[in-house]
């Protein structure tokens, strides 16, 4: 798996849009399940996912080929997703409080 991703990530420098969308196709469903379990709201989950992939697209687009070669895609995406989700949660505390009280 790591070797496959190392090859895929290097393709970003050759055909960024196509390769990024392939990577998004793999990671979006994974993150969607986790974020939805945390939030319990489809609209909020989609908002968070859009922010994750918007920032990822922007940040990866600025990487050099050398930086991409050294990138651990799983770790990088998970860290980015965690940071964005935490930021969203801190700004929308009422959503989590409401969903927590409903679950009680």
HELIX and SHEET records of a PDB file:
HELIX    1   1 UNK A    2  UNK A   11  1                                  10    
HELIX    2   2 UNK A   16  UNK A   39  1                                  24    
HELIX    3   3 UNK A   42  UNK A   61  1                                  20    
HELIX    4   4 UNK A   65  UNK A   70  1                                   6    
HELIX    5   5 UNK A   73  UNK A   91  1                                  19    
HELIX    6   6 UNK A   93  UNK A  103  1                                  11    
END                                                                             
